[in-house]
Amino acid sequence: MNVKGLQIIRNINMVTVLSGSVLLFFIWGWLCYPVQGERRVEFDNSIKETARYNDGPKSEQAQNRESLAIQDQRMMEGKKNEEQLVVVEYAREQEPSRGAQRGLQVTLESTGYTCGPESTGKHPSASDYCQTASGYRLQPGDKVVAMGKKYPFGTLIMIPGYGLATVRDRGGAVGDNHIDLYFERNEDALKWGRRAVTVTVL
């Protein structure tokens, strides 16, 4: 065999080797791509799951913080409103008067009254029904009395047979020597009647 023939054979062998290598490379890539693709999908899913897990608690914590902030704000507003009501009530009760000495014991003529028309002439449909001269609206169970201006609104009075009461009302026929006791029911006011009582200013 001459040199030219050997050269041809070498070229053929080289082309064969190169072709085989290229073919093997493509086969290897084709076989490995699905595995890499699956791993890539698993990796992407893992990243998404981790992000979702991390974002979840943060979002929940943010919502909790926002909820607590709203509750704190409402509590502060509620306390502020309560303080304003106390201030208004206190200011309303500080009516100019001659004052009343604490510990003073005095004997007064006492009577009983109710919110109803038999005592006040007002009916339940009236806008100021059960509202006292101090602006306080009477509630069930209240112990309230009407006294003369010698006793400022807010003065605490201990009355035998009636209990501890607060001066929150006035009356056209109620002077410094008279005390009018509030009762929810007219029959209780009538039962109390008119009697002398020795009260103590607290």
N, CA, C and O of each residue as an XYZ file, in Angstrom:
808
protein
N       0.877     -1.188      0.000
C       0.000      0.000      0.000
C       0.901      1.220      0.000
O       1.865      1.307      0.761
N       0.567      2.152     -0.865
C       1.399      3.336     -0.971
C       1.050      4.352      0.117
O       0.107      4.161      0.885
N       1.799      5.393      0.166
C       1.637      6.454      1.192
C       0.298      7.135      1.065
O      -0.315      7.493      2.071
N      -0.159      7.319     -0.137
C      -1.439      8.006     -0.351
C      -2.576      7.205      0.227
O      -3.506      7.764      0.810
N      -2.509      5.900      0.070
C      -3.563      5.044      0.622
C      -3.591      5.099      2.113
O      -4.656      5.169      2.726
N      -2.387      5.066      2.718
C      -2.325      5.156      4.176
C      -2.903      6.485      4.684
O      -3.552      6.544      5.729
N      -2.650      7.532      3.922
C      -3.175      8.848      4.319
C      -4.676      8.854      4.274
O      -5.322      9.440      5.142
N      -5.242      8.218      3.285
C      -6.702      8.174      3.154
C      -7.307      7.407      4.316
O      -8.315      7.809      4.897
N      -6.646      6.260      4.647
C      -7.153      5.424      5.748
C      -7.108      6.205      7.056
O      -8.040      6.142      7.857
N      -6.008      6.948      7.269
C      -5.881      7.751      8.491
C      -6.982      8.809      8.562
O      -7.581      9.026      9.615
N      -7.239      9.457      7.438
C      -8.289     10.487      7.405
C      -9.650      9.887      7.741
O     -10.455     10.470      8.467
N      -9.878      8.668      7.168
C     -11.169      8.013      7.429
C     -11.294      7.671      8.909
O     -12.349      7.878      9.510
N     -10.221      7.150      9.497
C     -10.236      6.795     10.921
C     -10.454      8.018     11.799
O     -11.185      7.969     12.788
N      -9.801      9.128     11.416
C      -9.947     10.352     12.204
C     -11.371     10.879     12.150
O     -11.933     11.306     13.159
N     -11.948     10.840     10.938
C     -13.345     11.301     10.778
C     -14.269     10.414     11.571
O     -15.225     10.879     12.191
N     -13.965      9.100     11.544
C     -14.804      8.155     12.302
C     -14.733      8.426     13.788
O     -15.746      8.433     14.488
N     -13.519      8.650     14.255
C     -13.344      8.927     15.694
C     -14.055     10.207     16.083
O     -14.747     10.265     17.099
N     -13.873     11.249     15.251
C     -14.520     12.533     15.562
C     -16.030     12.411     15.523
O     -16.732     12.952     16.377
N     -16.526     11.690     14.514
C     -17.980     11.510     14.397
C     -18.516     10.751     15.596
O     -19.566     11.089     16.142
N     -17.778      9.709     16.003
C     -18.216      8.940     17.170
C     -18.218      9.779     18.429
O     -19.123      9.679     19.257
N     -17.191     10.611     18.566
C     -17.119     11.467     19.750
C     -18.283     12.444     19.793
O     -18.923     12.636     20.827
N     -18.539     13.055     18.644
C     -19.665     14.006     18.575
C     -20.967     13.301     18.882
O     -21.812     13.828     19.606
N     -21.136     12.065     18.314
C     -22.365     11.314     18.548
C     -22.516     10.955     20.022
O     -23.601     11.074     20.592
N     -21.417     10.515     20.633
C     -21.455     10.186     22.056
C     -21.791     11.417     22.901
O     -22.535     11.324     23.877
N     -21.231     12.576     22.515
C     -21.495     13.807     23.256
C     -22.982     14.161     23.218
O     -23.568     14.519     24.239
N     -23.588     14.059     22.026
C     -25.019     14.362     21.904
C     -25.873     13.354     22.666
O     -26.869     13.715     23.294
N     -25.465     12.072     22.602
C     -26.229     11.042     23.336
C     -26.152     11.313     24.839
O     -27.155     11.227     25.546
N     -24.941     11.642     25.319
C     -24.773     11.934     26.747
C     -25.599     13.149     27.159
O     -26.244     13.135     28.207
N     -25.581     14.188     26.346
C     -26.377     15.387     26.637
C     -27.865     15.097     26.627
O     -28.613     15.614     27.457
N     -28.294     14.264     25.681
C     -29.729     13.932     25.580
C     -30.184     13.134     26.799
O     -31.289     13.331     27.305
N     -29.307     12.218     27.272
C     -29.654     11.402     28.427
C     -29.628     12.219     29.728
O     -30.446     12.004     30.623
N     -28.686     13.148     29.816
C     -28.515     13.896     31.063
C     -29.479     15.072     31.168
O     -29.771     15.502     32.283
N     -29.984     15.609     30.068
C     -30.833     16.811     30.101
C     -32.098     16.616     30.916
O     -32.440     17.484     31.719
N     -32.821     15.485     30.737
C     -34.038     15.330     31.566
C     -33.740     15.318     33.050
O     -34.499     15.867     33.849
N     -32.604     14.674     33.428
C     -32.250     14.641     34.845
C     -31.955     16.043     35.338
O     -32.422     16.444     36.404
N     -31.177     16.792     34.561
C     -30.868     18.161     34.949
C     -32.123     19.023     34.968
O     -32.279     19.896     35.821
N     -33.036     18.759     33.993
C     -34.287     19.518     33.960
C     -35.123     19.260     35.190
O     -35.683     20.180     35.787
N     -35.202     17.967     35.570
C     -35.963     17.628     36.770
C     -35.331     18.257     37.997
O     -36.027     18.786     38.863
N     -33.990     18.197     38.068
C     -33.314     18.806     39.201
C     -33.550     20.314     39.211
O     -33.706     20.924     40.269
N     -33.573     20.907     38.014
C     -33.805     22.354     37.928
C     -35.205     22.695     38.413
O     -35.395     23.674     39.134
N     -36.184     21.891     38.022
C     -37.560     22.120     38.450
C     -37.679     21.956     39.954
O     -38.316     22.759     40.635
N     -37.035     20.868     40.476
C     -37.056     20.654     41.917
C     -36.397     21.813     42.652
O     -36.882     22.255     43.694
N     -35.280     22.305     42.098
C     -34.583     23.429     42.712
C     -35.439     24.682     42.707
O     -35.512     25.391     43.710
N     -36.094     24.960     41.575
C     -36.977     26.128     41.488
C     -38.133     26.008     42.464
O     -38.479     26.972     43.146
N     -38.733     24.816     42.530
C     -39.838     24.602     43.468
C     -39.379     24.779     44.909
O     -40.093     25.339     45.740
N     -38.160     24.286     45.189
C     -37.624     24.430     46.543
C     -37.437     25.890     46.898
O     -37.733     26.310     48.016
N     -36.943     26.663     45.937
C     -36.764     28.104     46.176
C     -38.105     28.779     46.427
O     -38.246     29.589     47.343
N     -39.094     28.430     45.594
C     -40.429     29.024     45.768
C     -41.020     28.648     47.119
O     -41.592     29.494     47.807
N     -40.883     27.369     47.503
C     -41.433     26.907     48.780
C     -40.746     27.611     49.940
O     -41.387     28.003     50.914
N     -39.414     27.768     49.819
C     -38.675     28.465     50.879
C     -39.107     29.921     50.976
O     -39.277     30.462     52.068
N     -39.283     30.546     49.809
C     -39.731     31.942     49.802
C     -41.120     32.061     50.399
O     -41.396     32.981     51.169
N     -42.006     31.119     50.041
C     -43.367     31.157     50.587
C     -43.348     30.936     52.086
O     -44.098     31.580     52.819
N     -42.490     30.023     52.551
C     -42.389     29.739     53.992
C     -41.866     30.957     54.747
O     -42.344     31.309     55.825
N     -40.851     31.593     54.126
C     -40.280     32.763     54.789
C     -41.231     33.943     54.776
O     -41.314     34.692     55.750
N     -41.953     34.112     53.669
C     -42.871     35.249     53.561
C     -44.083     35.065     54.454
O     -44.646     36.041     54.950
N     -44.497     33.795     54.666
C     -45.703     33.542     55.453
C     -45.622     34.125     56.842
O     -46.421     34.999     57.178
N     -44.674     33.668     57.679
C     -44.566     34.196     59.037
C     -44.353     35.693     59.083
O     -44.888     36.370     59.961
N     -43.562     36.230     58.129
C     -43.343     37.667     58.112
C     -44.649     38.396     57.874
O     -44.945     39.388     58.540
N     -45.433     37.904     56.924
C     -46.711     38.536     56.632
C     -47.642     38.442     57.828
O     -48.343     39.397     58.160
N     -47.642     37.260     58.484
C     -48.502     37.081     59.660
C     -48.048     37.983     60.795
O     -48.872     38.582     61.487
N     -46.721     38.083     60.989
C     -46.205     38.962     62.024
C     -46.558     40.414     61.734
O     -46.905     41.178     62.634
N     -46.461     40.780     60.451
C     -46.816     42.157     60.089
C     -48.277     42.431     60.379
O     -48.635     43.500     60.873
N     -49.135     41.440     60.062
C     -50.559     41.618     60.347
C     -50.812     41.711     61.840
O     -51.632     42.513     62.287
N     -50.103     40.885     62.620
C     -50.266     40.944     64.075
C     -49.826     42.287     64.624
O     -50.486     42.868     65.486
N     -48.685     42.783     64.107
C     -48.207     44.086     64.568
C     -49.194     45.182     64.208
O     -49.445     46.089     65.002
N     -49.757     45.095     62.999
C     -50.738     46.098     62.586
C     -51.991     46.032     63.443
O     -52.547     47.059     63.830
N     -52.435     44.793     63.740
C     -53.616     44.621     64.584
C     -53.382     45.166     65.985
O     -54.247     45.837     66.546
N     -52.203     44.878     66.554
C     -51.873     45.386     67.888
C     -51.787     46.905     67.891
O     -52.210     47.561     68.842
N     -51.232     47.457     66.814
C     -51.138     48.916     66.724
C     -52.518     49.548     66.697
O     -52.748     50.576     67.334
N     -53.450     48.926     65.950
C     -54.819     49.449     65.883
C     -55.487     49.347     67.243
O     -56.174     50.276     67.667
N     -55.292     48.214     67.938
C     -55.882     48.050     69.273
C     -55.324     49.072     70.251
O     -56.064     49.653     71.046
N     -54.005     49.289     70.188
C     -53.407     50.290     71.078
C     -53.960     51.673     70.802
O     -54.224     52.448     71.721
N     -54.136     51.978     69.502
C     -54.674     53.289     69.139
C     -56.091     53.457     69.658
O     -56.455     54.516     70.169
N     -56.901     52.388     69.521
C     -58.280     52.462     70.008
C     -58.320     52.599     71.522
O     -59.139     53.344     72.060
N     -57.422     51.869     72.221
C     -57.372     51.972     73.678
C     -56.986     53.380     74.104
O     -57.557     53.934     75.044
N     -56.007     53.958     73.401
C     -55.590     55.315     73.734
C     -56.718     56.297     73.489
O     -56.941     57.211     74.283
N     -57.444     56.101     72.365
C     -58.574     56.981     72.075
C     -59.665     56.818     73.119
O     -60.285     57.794     73.542
N     -59.902     55.537     73.543
C     -60.916     55.296     74.567
C     -60.549     55.956     75.883
O     -61.393     56.584     76.523
N     -59.270     55.815     76.299
C     -58.826     56.446     77.534
C     -58.925     57.960     77.432
O     -59.303     58.631     78.392
N     -58.585     58.493     76.270
C     -58.660     59.936     76.072
C     -60.095     60.418     76.190
O     -60.370     61.440     76.819
N     -61.017     59.663     75.571
C     -62.430     60.028     75.657
C     -62.933     59.952     77.091
O     -63.684     60.819     77.538
N     -62.507     58.887     77.830
C     -62.918     58.757     79.225
C     -62.392     59.928     80.050
O     -63.113     60.475     80.884
N     -61.138     60.311     79.819
C     -60.574     61.432     80.549
C     -61.321     62.717     80.231
O     -61.565     63.534     81.120
N     -61.687     62.899     78.962
C     -62.439     64.087     78.588
C     -63.808     64.102     79.259
O     -64.274     65.147     79.712
N     -64.462     62.910     79.321
C     -65.765     62.835     79.973
C     -65.650     63.173     81.455
O     -66.501     63.865     82.013
N     -64.574     62.669     82.090
C     -64.376     62.958     83.513
C     -64.174     64.443     83.725
O     -64.726     65.032     84.654
N     -63.370     65.050     82.849
C     -63.120     66.484     82.969
C     -64.400     67.273     82.786
O     -64.687     68.201     83.543
N     -65.184     66.889     81.749
C     -66.444     67.591     81.492
C     -67.397     67.413     82.660
O     -68.032     68.373     83.097
N     -67.502     66.175     83.176
C     -68.410     65.910     84.290
C     -67.961     66.696     85.522
O     -68.781     67.264     86.243
N     -66.648     66.720     85.751
C     -66.138     67.443     86.913
C     -66.430     68.933     86.784
O     -66.875     69.580     87.732
N     -66.169     69.469     85.580
C     -66.406     70.897     85.369
C     -67.888     71.231     85.521
O     -68.252     72.286     86.041
N     -68.738     70.308     85.054
C     -70.176     70.551     85.110
C     -70.671     70.513     86.552
O     -71.627     71.196     86.918
N     -69.986     69.684     87.374
C     -70.437     69.537     88.748
C     -69.906     70.629     89.666
O     -70.404     70.790     90.780
N     -68.912     71.375     89.222
C     -68.361     72.424     90.071
C     -69.163     73.706     89.917
O     -68.679     74.702     89.379
N     -70.362     73.663     90.386
C     -71.247     74.816     90.313
C     -70.909     75.787     91.436
O     -70.715     75.368     92.576
N     -70.837     77.079     91.128
C     -70.547     78.057     92.181
C     -71.555     77.951     93.318
O     -72.763     77.947     93.081
N     -71.076     77.867     94.519
C     -71.967     77.767     95.673
C     -71.238     78.242     96.916
O     -70.063     78.604     96.861
N     -71.939     78.238     98.023
C     -71.349     78.634     99.295
C     -70.510     77.507     99.873
O     -69.784     77.701    100.849
N     -70.611     76.316     99.262
C     -69.817     75.187     99.708
C     -70.473     74.449    100.857
O     -71.403     74.952    101.487
N     -69.970     73.231    101.126
C     -70.483     72.407    102.226
C     -69.310     71.773    102.935
O     -68.437     71.188    102.294
N     -69.278     71.878    104.234
C     -68.166     71.359    105.030
C     -68.256     69.844    105.140
O     -69.312     69.293    105.451
N     -67.148     69.186    104.885
C     -67.108     67.736    105.025
C     -67.243     67.341    106.490
O     -66.697     67.986    107.386
N     -67.986     66.265    106.702
C     -68.228     65.809    108.055
C     -69.414     66.503    108.713
O     -69.823     66.142    109.816
N     -69.954     67.488    108.035
C     -71.110     68.216    108.576
C     -72.313     67.293    108.683
O     -72.635     66.566    107.743
N     -72.960     67.325    109.809
C     -74.211     66.597    109.998
C     -75.335     67.605    110.176
O     -75.245     68.509    111.007
N     -76.383     67.445    109.398
C     -77.484     68.391    109.429
C     -78.796     67.649    109.270
O     -78.891     66.675    108.523
N     -79.799     68.122    109.980
C     -81.125     67.511    109.902
C     -81.947     68.276    108.865
O     -82.108     69.493    108.953
N     -82.459     67.538    107.884
C     -83.206     68.138    106.775
C     -84.560     67.461    106.617
O     -84.771     66.332    107.060
N     -85.457     68.173    105.983
C     -86.728     67.572    105.599
C     -86.505     66.826    104.287
O     -85.969     67.394    103.335
N     -86.909     65.573    104.229
C     -86.674     64.763    103.040
C     -87.979     64.323    102.400
O     -88.988     64.103    103.069
N     -87.923     64.203    101.075
C     -89.031     63.677    100.288
C     -88.452     62.778     99.211
O     -87.232     62.689     99.067
N     -89.314     62.110     98.452
C     -88.861     61.256     97.354
C     -89.452     61.703     96.023
O     -90.554     62.250     95.977
N     -88.717     61.470     94.950
C     -89.226     61.818     93.615
C     -88.764     60.780     92.595
O     -87.876     59.974     92.874
N     -89.376     60.808     91.406
C     -89.016     59.916     90.302
C     -88.813     60.734     89.029
O     -88.955     61.957     89.030
N     -88.478     60.036     87.945
C     -88.349     60.710     86.642
C     -89.704     61.019     86.017
O     -89.808     61.854     85.118
N     -90.739     60.338     86.502
C     -92.034     60.391     85.839
C     -92.765     61.704     85.979
O     -92.335     62.600     86.705
N     -93.898     61.809     85.261
C     -94.680     63.049     85.254
C     -95.256     63.404     86.618
O     -95.524     64.576     86.882
N     -95.452     62.415     87.492
C     -95.995     62.703     88.822
C     -95.047     63.549     89.656
O     -95.475     64.222     90.593
N     -93.726     63.519     89.313
C     -92.737     64.311     90.052
C     -92.169     65.455     89.232
O     -91.989     66.564     89.736
N     -91.884     65.180     87.955
C     -91.202     66.180     87.120
C     -92.088     66.769     86.046
O     -91.747     67.796     85.459
N     -93.241     66.127     85.772
C     -94.099     66.588     84.679
C     -93.589     66.167     83.311
O     -94.153     66.565     82.291
N     -92.507     65.349     83.274
C     -91.921     64.920     81.999
C     -92.357     63.495     81.685
O     -92.500     62.663     82.581
N     -92.563     63.233     80.410
C     -92.935     61.902     79.936
C     -91.709     61.225     79.312
O     -90.769     61.905     78.901
N     -91.716     59.893     79.241
C     -90.560     59.176     78.679
C     -90.192     59.614     77.269
O     -89.047     59.433     76.855
N     -91.118     60.176     76.532
C     -90.815     60.611     75.165
C     -90.023     61.922     75.133
O     -89.487     62.295     74.090
N     -89.947     62.614     76.259
C     -89.227     63.887     76.301
C     -87.726     63.658     76.157
O     -87.190     62.672     76.663
N     -87.052     64.575     75.465
C     -85.611     64.425     75.222
C     -84.805     64.541     76.512
O     -83.719     63.970     76.616
N     -85.323     65.270     77.488
C     -84.601     65.435     78.751
C     -85.205     64.606     79.870
O     -85.050     64.926     81.049
N     -85.898     63.535     79.488
C     -86.492     62.650     80.493
C     -85.385     61.995     81.317
O     -84.406     61.497     80.760
N     -85.538     61.996     82.632
C     -84.558     61.432     83.572
C     -83.220     62.157     83.539
O     -82.202     61.598     83.948
N     -83.213     63.395     83.056
C     -81.972     64.169     83.052
C     -82.031     65.189     84.181
O     -83.002     65.935     84.310
N     -80.981     65.213     84.997
C     -80.968     66.085     86.167
C     -80.497     67.490     85.793
O     -80.113     67.754     84.654
N     -80.537     68.373     86.772
C     -80.119     69.758     86.544
C     -78.632     69.864     86.230
O     -78.198     70.827     85.599
N     -77.842     68.870     86.671
C     -76.399     68.872     86.379
C     -76.102     68.364     84.971
O     -74.963     68.430     84.509
N     -77.142     67.851     84.285
C     -76.936     67.270     82.964
C     -76.763     65.776     83.006
O     -76.674     65.128     81.964
N     -76.713     65.217     84.207
C     -76.555     63.768     84.364
C     -77.881     63.072     84.078
O     -78.930     63.505     84.555
N     -77.833     61.986     83.294
C     -79.034     61.218     83.000
C     -79.112     60.029     83.955
O     -78.208     59.196     84.007
N     -80.204     59.968     84.703
C     -80.360     58.946     85.734
C     -80.418     57.549     85.138
O     -81.025     57.321     84.092
N     -79.769     56.620     85.833
C     -79.710     55.231     85.417
C     -80.319     54.347     86.515
O     -80.359     54.745     87.679
N     -80.796     53.136     86.143
C     -81.331     52.225     87.163
C     -80.304     51.943     88.251
O     -79.137     51.675     87.965
N     -80.752     52.006     89.503
C     -79.857     51.734     90.620
C     -79.134     52.948     91.153
O     -78.433     52.845     92.159
N     -79.283     54.117     90.501
C     -78.604     55.322     90.972
C     -79.143     55.763     92.327
O     -80.332     55.633     92.619
N     -78.235     56.289     93.145
C     -78.599     56.949     94.394
C     -78.265     58.426     94.207
O     -77.114     58.838     94.351
N     -79.272     59.201     93.889
C     -79.094     60.609     93.560
C     -80.073     61.435     94.382
O     -81.198     61.014     94.650
N     -79.618     62.623     94.776
C     -80.492     63.521     95.536
C     -80.463     64.913     94.938
O     -79.503     65.313     94.280
N     -81.531     65.632     95.182
C     -81.607     67.057     94.830
C     -81.493     67.853     96.120
O     -82.193     67.584     97.095
N     -80.590     68.850     96.112
C     -80.390     69.692     97.286
C     -80.207     71.132     96.848
O     -80.103     71.417     95.655
N     -80.168     72.034     97.804
C     -79.964     73.451     97.506
C     -78.540     73.732     97.056
O     -77.675     72.861     97.137
N     -78.294     74.963     96.575
C     -77.000     75.329     96.007
C     -75.887     75.384     97.042
O     -74.716     75.519     96.688
N     -76.241     75.281     98.306
C     -75.209     75.181     99.337
C     -74.380     73.913     99.160
O     -73.238     73.824     99.612
N     -74.988     72.932     98.488
C     -74.335     71.638     98.282
C     -74.022     71.481     96.793
O     -74.931     71.222     96.004
N     -72.764     71.631     96.394
C     -72.394     71.571     94.966
C     -72.691     70.195     94.358
O     -72.732     69.187     95.064
N     -72.892     70.173     93.059
C     -73.036     68.910     92.352
C     -71.788     68.060     92.592
O     -70.663     68.555     92.528
N     -72.007     66.776     92.868
C     -70.906     65.870     93.135
C     -70.671     65.634     94.608
O     -69.906     64.742     94.974
N     -71.325     66.431     95.480
C     -71.171     66.236     96.919
C     -71.768     64.895     97.326
O     -72.868     64.538     96.903
N     -71.027     64.153     98.157
C     -71.502     62.857     98.633
C     -72.236     63.044     99.960
O     -71.753     63.722    100.867
N     -73.399     62.434    100.047
C     -74.247     62.550    101.227
C     -74.607     61.150    101.717
O     -75.027     60.300    100.931
N     -74.440     60.912    103.022
C     -74.881     59.659    103.617
C     -76.233     59.901    104.290
O     -76.365     60.763    105.159
N     -77.240     59.118    103.870
C     -78.609     59.313    104.345
C     -79.083     58.030    105.019
O     -79.142     56.986    104.369
N     -79.420     58.082    106.295
C     -79.927     56.880    106.970
C     -81.185     56.350    106.287
O     -82.106     57.109    105.985
N     -81.213     55.041    106.049
C     -82.370     54.425    105.412
C     -82.359     54.506    103.890
O     -83.176     53.861    103.232
N     -81.448     55.287    103.324
C     -81.350     55.431    101.859
C     -79.970     55.009    101.371
O     -79.845     54.324    100.355
N     -78.933     55.422    102.102
C     -77.581     55.038    101.725
C     -76.756     56.208    101.242
O     -77.103     57.372    101.440
N     -75.649     55.864    100.599
C     -74.735     56.873    100.067
C     -75.281     57.405     98.749
O     -75.585     56.628     97.843
N     -75.408     58.719     98.639
C     -75.984     59.338     97.436
C     -75.111     60.504     96.989
O     -74.278     61.007     97.743
N     -75.324     60.917     95.748
C     -74.583     62.031     95.162
C     -75.543     63.153     94.807
O     -76.615     62.907     94.253
N     -75.165     64.375     95.123
C     -75.976     65.534     94.749
C     -75.785     65.784     93.256
O     -74.700     66.172     92.823
N     -76.836     65.562     92.472
C     -76.774     65.770     91.030
C     -77.988     66.542     90.515
O     -78.129     66.732     89.307
N     -78.858     66.984     91.408
C     -80.088     67.610     90.948
C     -80.443     68.793     91.840
O     -79.958     68.922     92.964
N     -81.299     69.644     91.307
C     -81.870     70.767     92.040
C     -83.385     70.648     91.948
O     -83.905     69.710     91.343
N     -84.076     71.582     92.537
C     -85.522     71.574     92.465
C     -86.069     72.937     92.860
O     -85.527     73.615     93.734
N     -87.159     73.323     92.196
C     -87.723     74.632     92.493
C     -88.151     74.770     93.935
O     -88.070     75.855     94.510
N     -88.612     73.669     94.529
C     -89.079     73.698     95.917
C     -88.051     73.128     96.876
O     -88.345     72.921     98.054
N     -86.824     72.868     96.373
C     -85.778     72.264     97.205
C     -84.786     73.351     97.614
O     -84.004     73.840     96.798
N     -84.835     73.723     98.911
C     -83.893     74.714     99.426
C     -82.793     74.055    100.220
O     -82.628     72.836    100.178
N     -82.033     74.869    100.954
C     -80.902     74.341    101.713
C     -81.336     73.463    102.876
O     -80.529     72.691    103.395
N     -82.589     73.563    103.296
C     -83.083     72.760    104.419
C     -83.930     71.570    103.950
O     -84.645     70.958    104.744
N     -83.842     71.251    102.658
C     -84.679     70.202    102.070
C     -83.797     69.294    101.214
O     -82.874     69.763    100.547
N     -84.084     68.013    101.238
C     -83.384     67.047    100.386
C     -84.421     66.154     99.715
O     -85.318     65.625    100.372
N     -84.289     65.992     98.410
C     -85.236     65.185     97.627
C     -84.491     63.963     97.102
O     -83.493     64.105     96.396
N     -84.961     62.773     97.435
C     -84.281     61.519     97.106
C     -84.888     60.893     95.847
O     -86.109     60.811     95.709
N     -84.027     60.458     94.943
C     -84.505     59.832     93.703
C     -84.833     58.365     93.931
O     -84.069     57.623     94.549
N     -86.011     57.960     93.405
C     -86.437     56.559     93.399
C     -86.858     56.192     91.976
O     -87.405     57.016     91.242
N     -86.596     54.954     91.608
C     -86.987     54.501     90.270
C     -88.502     54.349     90.159
O     -89.086     54.654     89.119
N     -89.129     53.882     91.220
C     -90.569     53.612     91.192
C     -91.314     54.628     92.052
O     -90.856     55.014     93.127
N     -92.473     55.052     91.551
C     -93.262     56.045     92.261
C     -93.752     55.515     93.608
O     -93.848     56.269     94.577
N     -94.065     54.210     93.670
C     -94.545     53.642     94.929
C     -93.470     53.694     96.020
O     -93.788     53.833     97.201
N     -92.185     53.581     95.618
C     -91.102     53.685     96.599
C     -90.962     55.119     97.104
O     -90.701     55.352     98.284
N     -91.140     56.080     96.188
C     -91.082     57.486     96.603
C     -92.225     57.813     97.561
O     -92.027     58.517     98.551
N     -93.432     57.298     97.262
C     -94.579     57.529     98.135
C     -94.375     56.841     99.480
O     -94.749     57.377    100.523
N     -93.783     55.656     99.450
C     -93.526     54.922    100.685
C     -92.548     55.682    101.578
O     -92.689     55.690    102.800
N     -91.546     56.325    100.950
C     -90.608     57.132    101.735
C     -91.342     58.288    102.397
O     -91.102     58.602    103.563
N     -92.238     58.918    101.649
C     -93.058     59.992    102.196
C     -92.260     61.246    102.505
O     -91.355     61.623    101.759
N     -92.600     61.877    103.594
C     -91.917     63.092    104.054
C     -91.454     62.857    105.487
O     -92.255     62.598    106.385
N     -90.169     62.952    105.672
C     -89.627     62.673    107.006
C     -88.351     63.485    107.244
O     -87.681     63.912    106.304
N     -88.045     63.678    108.489
C     -86.804     64.379    108.850
C     -85.675     63.357    108.921
O     -85.828     62.280    109.497
N     -84.539     63.715    108.325
C     -83.377     62.844    108.335
C     -82.140     63.666    108.695
O     -82.020     64.834    108.325
N     -81.238     63.037    109.416
C     -79.963     63.679    109.724
C     -78.905     63.104    108.780
O     -78.520     61.939    108.887
N     -78.451     63.937    107.869
C     -77.520     63.485    106.835
C     -76.118     63.927    107.176
O     -75.905     64.865    107.944
N     -75.149     63.213    106.575
C     -73.741     63.541    106.803
C     -73.094     63.874    105.465
O     -73.224     63.121    104.500
N     -72.400     65.002    105.411
C     -71.679     65.388    104.187
C     -70.314     64.724    104.219
O     -69.568     64.867    105.188
N     -69.983     63.989    103.144
C     -68.700     63.274    103.066
C     -67.709     64.008    102.172
O     -66.581     63.550    101.993
